[in-house]
Amino acid sequence: MTQESNNKKKSGAIRIDPKMNLADLMDTYPEIVDVLAEEFEIYCAMCPMYEYDNLEEASSYHDIENEHFLEMIEYLEDIINKERNK
């Protein structure tokens, strides 16, 4: 089973695992790389630590936590699912 299929919920919508490694996340969902950089100022694709950190860790480094983190996850999932359903 692939990481992408592990992230799907029963309805078939893709769900992001906050503990997913950033490098894997960005490779699996390239459509969110620019969104993370431009809208959330998370420039992890340009940071050498993105191979070691997960989304939750990177977000906390950029002061995106709690409800803001959950809102970001939901927003990213919407982008991914819209892209996949084209």
Steps between C-alpha positions, in 0.01 A plus 500: 500500500640841406520805724237669285255214546568504875390865501159436347195482717203275423335753269806490277609851594868540572590588857841638595685329781665782701780258592584430135856589406508831310709365214249218448207736537633741239595220262156341535305827479706749296196724463539618861869603483429850369197537729712423806759755392276779375207482739657363817863610457620143544787481254594144591575390146802730518609390849735205556299395807192415294638150454488446877203702627131430469228753424403544863858580602560739212174680571590550864836653394293756307255560788212319330348300781174386654189612310710680237685176431175307466361767265816480289472120477138526392588764241783288359275194487241700305765601247626144462153353463389762246816434298449122514135525400558701180 
